[in-house]
């Protein structure tokens, strides 16, 4: 089985203002398999299994009420908790525009 067909690539805009001169993209590959996985779950996987320096709001209500997982996904402002990834996809993730970035995907 081709691992590319059972995984998703997330291209994440990273930025830590006290340390980084400019934002930069970092790409991660996350295994999806046959399970449904949201962008938020993929971010959790990256944090737990690949890079614990990735910053995003880990708490989420899961019903678009709290807006803690609101971010740009493929250029569209949407909720990471309800955006489902599909195997073989490449997804671009960035913080919401117009807000001050505290670190990576966390905005003020």
Secondary structure, 3 states (H helix, E strand, C coil): CCHHHHEEEEEEEECCCCCCCCCEEEEEEEECCCCCEEHHHHHHHHHHHHCCCCCCCCCCCCCCCCCCCEEEECCEEEECCCCEECCCCEEEEECCCCCCEEECCEEC
